[in-house]
Amino acid sequence: MKKFIFTIIKIAAILYGILFLIFFFDLDGKLLYYFWEPNAVAHFDKMKRKDNTKTPYSQKKNVSENF
């Protein structure tokens, strides 16, 4: 039983150390800034969108009608 408890404590200590390094060096923010954001921007820039400048004004819905 003692061996099991020490194994759990070791795993918890290793996990705590890994999480401490991630947040101390802001590795999660760097991951988002250097890898996730450029890929997301490239993905969303390639999306096809409706050109709202070509929509006639009479077809646009009046937003203030709901209030």
Helices and strands as residue ranges (DSSP letters): H 2-24, H 27-31, I 32-36, H 37-45, G 52-54, G 57-59, G 63-66
